[in-house]
Amino acid sequence: MEQSEEILALKEAIALNRESLLNELLSSLNFEEINEELFQHLLEIISIRDKEIIKLNKALEAQEVINKVFKDGLI
């Protein structure tokens, strides 16, 4: 299944955001340069954690909706 331009653009934006985060962290730690293998490994760690955070955010949002429905009712 071919992905739309919008999906590809969003995936690229996510990848760039991860790289930017990693570069900021390395800069904050005063690392001017690391080898590509380590950089890719660190990006993979960020990606795994990102996915976990997204799942937790979705669960939190769903729970907030459930709580609101129970508190305020459907209307």
N, CA, C and O atoms as CSV, one atom per row, in Angstrom:
chain,resi,resn,atom,element,x,y,z
A,1,MET,N,N,0.836,-1.179,0.000
A,1,MET,CA,C,0.000,0.000,0.000
A,1,MET,C,C,0.888,1.252,0.000
A,1,MET,O,O,1.755,1.423,0.857
A,2,GLU,N,N,0.652,2.084,-0.950
A,2,GLU,CA,C,1.437,3.304,-1.067
A,2,GLU,C,C,0.967,4.337,-0.048
A,2,GLU,O,O,-0.231,4.499,0.188
A,3,GLN,N,N,1.917,5.020,0.541
A,3,GLN,CA,C,1.589,6.033,1.542
A,3,GLN,C,C,1.405,7.389,0.884
A,3,GLN,O,O,2.085,7.727,-0.085
A,4,SER,N,N,0.474,8.158,1.429
A,4,SER,CA,C,0.209,9.482,0.884
A,4,SER,C,C,1.382,10.419,1.164
A,4,SER,O,O,2.234,10.158,2.015
A,5,GLU,N,N,1.390,11.503,0.425
A,5,GLU,CA,C,2.432,12.518,0.628
A,5,GLU,C,C,2.366,13.079,2.043
A,5,GLU,O,O,3.397,13.370,2.651
A,6,GLU,N,N,1.150,13.229,2.565
A,6,GLU,CA,C,0.974,13.768,3.913
A,6,GLU,C,C,1.595,12.850,4.961
A,6,GLU,O,O,2.262,13.310,5.887
A,7,ILE,N,N,1.369,11.541,4.804
A,7,ILE,CA,C,1.928,10.583,5.756
A,7,ILE,C,C,3.448,10.585,5.672
A,7,ILE,O,O,4.132,10.595,6.695
A,8,LEU,N,N,3.967,10.576,4.465
A,8,LEU,CA,C,5.422,10.614,4.296
A,8,LEU,C,C,6.021,11.884,4.882
A,8,LEU,O,O,7.086,11.843,5.499
A,9,ALA,N,N,5.338,13.021,4.692
A,9,ALA,CA,C,5.821,14.290,5.238
A,9,ALA,C,C,5.810,14.263,6.762
A,9,ALA,O,O,6.737,14.761,7.402
A,10,LEU,N,N,4.758,13.680,7.347
A,10,LEU,CA,C,4.698,13.584,8.813
A,10,LEU,C,C,5.784,12.667,9.359
A,10,LEU,O,O,6.402,12.976,10.379
A,11,LYS,N,N,6.020,11.551,8.692
A,11,LYS,CA,C,7.094,10.642,9.126
A,11,LYS,C,C,8.451,11.331,9.049
A,11,LYS,O,O,9.285,11.166,9.939
A,12,GLU,N,N,8.673,12.097,7.992
A,12,GLU,CA,C,9.925,12.841,7.845
A,12,GLU,C,C,10.060,13.886,8.949
A,12,GLU,O,O,11.145,14.075,9.498
A,13,ALA,N,N,8.958,14.565,9.275
A,13,ALA,CA,C,8.983,15.568,10.343
A,13,ALA,C,C,9.304,14.916,11.684
A,13,ALA,O,O,10.044,15.482,12.490
A,14,ILE,N,N,8.756,13.739,11.924
A,14,ILE,CA,C,9.050,13.017,13.171
A,14,ILE,C,C,10.524,12.647,13.222
A,14,ILE,O,O,11.177,12.825,14.251
A,15,ALA,N,N,11.048,12.138,12.125
A,15,ALA,CA,C,12.462,11.753,12.078
A,15,ALA,C,C,13.361,12.969,12.302
A,15,ALA,O,O,14.345,12.886,13.038
A,16,LEU,N,N,13.030,14.086,11.677
A,16,LEU,CA,C,13.825,15.305,11.868
A,16,LEU,C,C,13.741,15.803,13.305
A,16,LEU,O,O,14.729,16.289,13.856
A,17,ASN,N,N,12.563,15.685,13.912
A,17,ASN,CA,C,12.391,16.095,15.294
A,17,ASN,C,C,13.245,15.233,16.223
A,17,ASN,O,O,13.858,15.745,17.161
A,18,ARG,N,N,13.284,13.936,15.964
A,18,ARG,CA,C,14.118,13.034,16.775
A,18,ARG,C,C,15.595,13.392,16.636
A,18,ARG,O,O,16.327,13.437,17.625
A,19,GLU,N,N,16.024,13.644,15.407
A,19,GLU,CA,C,17.420,14.020,15.182
A,19,GLU,C,C,17.751,15.338,15.875
A,19,GLU,O,O,18.823,15.489,16.460
A,20,SER,N,N,16.838,16.271,15.804
A,20,SER,CA,C,17.036,17.563,16.459
A,20,SER,C,C,17.148,17.395,17.971
A,20,SER,O,O,18.016,17.992,18.608
A,21,LEU,N,N,16.266,16.579,18.535
A,21,LEU,CA,C,16.325,16.307,19.975
A,21,LEU,C,C,17.671,15.706,20.353
A,21,LEU,O,O,18.303,16.141,21.315
A,22,LEU,N,N,18.104,14.710,19.599
A,22,LEU,CA,C,19.380,14.065,19.892
A,22,LEU,C,C,20.535,15.058,19.767
A,22,LEU,O,O,21.436,15.067,20.605
A,23,ASN,N,N,20.513,15.881,18.739
A,23,ASN,CA,C,21.576,16.887,18.578
A,23,ASN,C,C,21.587,17.879,19.737
A,23,ASN,O,O,22.656,18.272,20.205
A,24,GLU,N,N,20.412,18.284,20.201
A,24,GLU,CA,C,20.331,19.189,21.345
A,24,GLU,C,C,20.877,18.538,22.615
A,24,GLU,O,O,21.597,19.170,23.388
A,25,LEU,N,N,20.526,17.272,22.819
A,25,LEU,CA,C,21.039,16.557,23.994
A,25,LEU,C,C,22.560,16.434,23.936
A,25,LEU,O,O,23.249,16.682,24.925
A,26,LEU,N,N,23.069,16.053,22.782
A,26,LEU,CA,C,24.522,15.912,22.642
A,26,LEU,C,C,25.222,17.249,22.838
A,26,LEU,O,O,26.281,17.315,23.462
A,27,SER,N,N,24.642,18.296,22.312
A,27,SER,CA,C,25.220,19.630,22.486
A,27,SER,C,C,25.216,20.028,23.959
A,27,SER,O,O,26.192,20.586,24.460
A,28,SER,N,N,24.117,19.739,24.646
A,28,SER,CA,C,24.028,20.065,26.077
A,28,SER,C,C,25.067,19.311,26.887
A,28,SER,O,O,25.532,19.788,27.922
A,29,LEU,N,N,25.425,18.133,26.408
A,29,LEU,CA,C,26.440,17.323,27.089
A,29,LEU,C,C,27.847,17.635,26.589
A,29,LEU,O,O,28.811,16.964,26.960
A,30,ASN,N,N,27.955,18.659,25.745
A,30,ASN,CA,C,29.233,19.101,25.184
A,30,ASN,C,C,29.907,18.050,24.295
A,30,ASN,O,O,31.134,17.964,24.238
A,31,PHE,N,N,29.082,17.251,23.601
A,31,PHE,CA,C,29.613,16.327,22.605
A,31,PHE,C,C,29.559,17.037,21.265
A,31,PHE,O,O,28.481,17.379,20.779
A,32,GLU,N,N,30.700,17.254,20.681
A,32,GLU,CA,C,30.721,17.919,19.382
A,32,GLU,C,C,30.570,16.915,18.259
A,32,GLU,O,O,30.082,17.255,17.181
A,33,GLU,N,N,30.984,15.683,18.500
A,33,GLU,CA,C,30.926,14.687,17.456
A,33,GLU,C,C,30.867,13.298,18.079
A,33,GLU,O,O,31.541,13.019,19.070
A,34,ILE,N,N,30.040,12.419,17.475
A,34,ILE,CA,C,30.038,11.007,17.830
A,34,ILE,C,C,29.989,10.228,16.518
A,34,ILE,O,O,29.640,10.782,15.475
A,35,ASN,N,N,30.337,8.949,16.572
A,35,ASN,CA,C,30.321,8.186,15.319
A,35,ASN,C,C,28.884,7.868,14.906
A,35,ASN,O,O,27.967,7.861,15.728
A,36,GLU,N,N,28.719,7.610,13.625
A,36,GLU,CA,C,27.391,7.410,13.021
A,36,GLU,C,C,26.661,6.216,13.643
A,36,GLU,O,O,25.445,6.260,13.830
A,37,GLU,N,N,27.390,5.168,13.957
A,37,GLU,CA,C,26.760,3.979,14.549
A,37,GLU,C,C,26.124,4.313,15.902
A,37,GLU,O,O,24.997,3.901,16.174
A,38,LEU,N,N,26.829,5.044,16.732
A,38,LEU,CA,C,26.296,5.441,18.032
A,38,LEU,C,C,25.117,6.397,17.855
A,38,LEU,O,O,24.111,6.284,18.555
A,39,PHE,N,N,25.244,7.337,16.919
A,39,PHE,CA,C,24.168,8.283,16.649
A,39,PHE,C,C,22.889,7.535,16.255
A,39,PHE,O,O,21.811,7.836,16.769
A,40,GLN,N,N,23.006,6.566,15.347
A,40,GLN,CA,C,21.848,5.785,14.907
A,40,GLN,C,C,21.268,4.945,16.045
A,40,GLN,O,O,20.051,4.786,16.148
A,41,HIS,N,N,22.131,4.417,16.887
A,41,HIS,CA,C,21.677,3.637,18.041
A,41,HIS,C,C,20.875,4.527,19.007
A,41,HIS,O,O,19.823,4.123,19.503
A,42,LEU,N,N,21.371,5.710,19.259
A,42,LEU,CA,C,20.666,6.642,20.140
A,42,LEU,C,C,19.334,7.076,19.529
A,42,LEU,O,O,18.345,7.231,20.246
A,43,LEU,N,N,19.302,7.273,18.204
A,43,LEU,CA,C,18.044,7.606,17.527
A,43,LEU,C,C,17.031,6.469,17.690
A,43,LEU,O,O,15.840,6.712,17.886
A,44,GLU,N,N,17.509,5.245,17.607
A,44,GLU,CA,C,16.617,4.092,17.771
A,44,GLU,C,C,16.039,4.049,19.189
A,44,GLU,O,O,14.860,3.741,19.367
A,45,ILE,N,N,16.849,4.351,20.180
A,45,ILE,CA,C,16.365,4.404,21.567
A,45,ILE,C,C,15.280,5.481,21.695
A,45,ILE,O,O,14.243,5.250,22.318
A,46,ILE,N,N,15.522,6.648,21.107
A,46,ILE,CA,C,14.533,7.729,21.146
A,46,ILE,C,C,13.254,7.284,20.452
A,46,ILE,O,O,12.159,7.546,20.950
A,47,SER,N,N,13.374,6.625,19.326
A,47,SER,CA,C,12.210,6.160,18.576
A,47,SER,C,C,11.374,5.179,19.393
A,47,SER,O,O,10.147,5.279,19.416
A,48,ILE,N,N,12.022,4.244,20.053
A,48,ILE,CA,C,11.314,3.267,20.892
A,48,ILE,C,C,10.580,3.978,22.017
A,48,ILE,O,O,9.413,3.686,22.278
A,49,ARG,N,N,11.245,4.897,22.677
A,49,ARG,CA,C,10.617,5.646,23.779
A,49,ARG,C,C,9.482,6.530,23.275
A,49,ARG,O,O,8.454,6.674,23.938
A,50,ASP,N,N,9.677,7.122,22.093
A,50,ASP,CA,C,8.616,7.932,21.482
A,50,ASP,C,C,7.333,7.123,21.337
A,50,ASP,O,O,6.248,7.583,21.694
A,51,LYS,N,N,7.475,5.921,20.810
A,51,LYS,CA,C,6.309,5.068,20.586
A,51,LYS,C,C,5.621,4.728,21.905
A,51,LYS,O,O,4.392,4.685,21.973
A,52,GLU,N,N,6.409,4.487,22.952
A,52,GLU,CA,C,5.836,4.215,24.264
A,52,GLU,C,C,5.102,5.435,24.810
A,52,GLU,O,O,4.017,5.314,25.379
A,53,ILE,N,N,5.696,6.601,24.634
A,53,ILE,CA,C,5.075,7.849,25.102
A,53,ILE,C,C,3.776,8.113,24.350
A,53,ILE,O,O,2.787,8.539,24.946
A,54,ILE,N,N,3.774,7.863,23.052
A,54,ILE,CA,C,2.555,8.063,22.264
A,54,ILE,C,C,1.438,7.160,22.771
A,54,ILE,O,O,0.300,7.607,22.916
A,55,LYS,N,N,1.748,5.897,23.041
A,55,LYS,CA,C,0.743,4.973,23.565
A,55,LYS,C,C,0.208,5.456,24.913
A,55,LYS,O,O,-0.997,5.405,25.160
A,56,LEU,N,N,1.089,5.915,25.767
A,56,LEU,CA,C,0.660,6.421,27.075
A,56,LEU,C,C,-0.190,7.676,26.930
A,56,LEU,O,O,-1.179,7.837,27.644
A,57,ASN,N,N,0.184,8.569,26.013
A,57,ASN,CA,C,-0.611,9.777,25.772
A,57,ASN,C,C,-2.000,9.436,25.268
A,57,ASN,O,O,-2.984,10.041,25.694
A,58,LYS,N,N,-2.086,8.470,24.363
A,58,LYS,CA,C,-3.395,8.050,23.848
A,58,LYS,C,C,-4.240,7.461,24.971
A,58,LYS,O,O,-5.432,7.753,25.068
A,59,ALA,N,N,-3.631,6.633,25.820
A,59,ALA,CA,C,-4.357,6.048,26.944
A,59,ALA,C,C,-4.826,7.128,27.908
A,59,ALA,O,O,-5.947,7.067,28.412
A,60,LEU,N,N,-3.979,8.113,28.167
A,60,LEU,CA,C,-4.343,9.222,29.049
A,60,LEU,C,C,-5.511,10.014,28.468
A,60,LEU,O,O,-6.467,10.326,29.179
A,61,GLU,N,N,-5.436,10.336,27.189
A,61,GLU,CA,C,-6.523,11.077,26.548
A,61,GLU,C,C,-7.830,10.297,26.608
A,61,GLU,O,O,-8.885,10.871,26.881
A,62,ALA,N,N,-7.768,8.997,26.355
A,62,ALA,CA,C,-8.977,8.171,26.415
A,62,ALA,C,C,-9.542,8.148,27.831
A,62,ALA,O,O,-10.755,8.238,28.022
A,63,GLN,N,N,-8.670,8.029,28.812
A,63,GLN,CA,C,-9.131,8.005,30.200
A,63,GLN,C,C,-9.746,9.334,30.601
A,63,GLN,O,O,-10.729,9.362,31.343
A,64,GLU,N,N,-9.184,10.432,30.123
A,64,GLU,CA,C,-9.752,11.745,30.412
A,64,GLU,C,C,-11.145,11.884,29.808
A,64,GLU,O,O,-12.032,12.464,30.433
A,65,VAL,N,N,-11.350,11.359,28.600
A,65,VAL,CA,C,-12.672,11.391,27.971
A,65,VAL,C,C,-13.646,10.546,28.777
A,65,VAL,O,O,-14.772,10.971,29.036
A,66,ILE,N,N,-13.223,9.363,29.173
A,66,ILE,CA,C,-14.075,8.483,29.979
A,66,ILE,C,C,-14.469,9.175,31.276
A,66,ILE,O,O,-15.640,9.160,31.655
A,67,ASN,N,N,-13.511,9.775,31.954
A,67,ASN,CA,C,-13.803,10.472,33.214
A,67,ASN,C,C,-14.775,11.621,32.993
A,67,ASN,O,O,-15.679,11.832,33.801
A,68,LYS,N,N,-14.599,12.365,31.905
A,68,LYS,CA,C,-15.488,13.485,31.616
A,68,LYS,C,C,-16.910,12.993,31.344
A,68,LYS,O,O,-17.877,13.599,31.805
A,69,VAL,N,N,-17.035,11.902,30.601
A,69,VAL,CA,C,-18.353,11.345,30.308
A,69,VAL,C,C,-19.027,10.891,31.583
A,69,VAL,O,O,-20.214,11.148,31.783
A,70,PHE,N,N,-18.285,10.217,32.453
A,70,PHE,CA,C,-18.881,9.775,33.727
A,70,PHE,C,C,-19.260,10.949,34.609
A,70,PHE,O,O,-20.278,10.906,35.300
A,71,LYS,N,N,-18.452,11.995,34.590
A,71,LYS,CA,C,-18.703,13.153,35.449
A,71,LYS,C,C,-19.843,14.009,34.895
A,71,LYS,O,O,-20.748,14.385,35.639
A,72,ASP,N,N,-19.810,14.319,33.596
A,72,ASP,CA,C,-20.753,15.272,32.996
A,72,ASP,C,C,-21.879,14.598,32.229
A,72,ASP,O,O,-22.856,15.259,31.877
A,73,GLY,N,N,-21.773,13.333,31.968
A,73,GLY,CA,C,-22.771,12.650,31.140
A,73,GLY,C,C,-22.473,12.860,29.674
A,73,GLY,O,O,-21.530,13.568,29.321
A,74,LEU,N,N,-23.256,12.260,28.837
A,74,LEU,CA,C,-23.033,12.311,27.398
A,74,LEU,C,C,-23.428,13.631,26.768
A,74,LEU,O,O,-22.932,13.975,25.696
A,75,ILE,N,N,-24.304,14.368,27.407
A,75,ILE,CA,C,-24.820,15.603,26.812
A,75,ILE,C,C,-24.113,16.806,27.414
A,75,ILE,O,O,-24.405,17.943,27.044
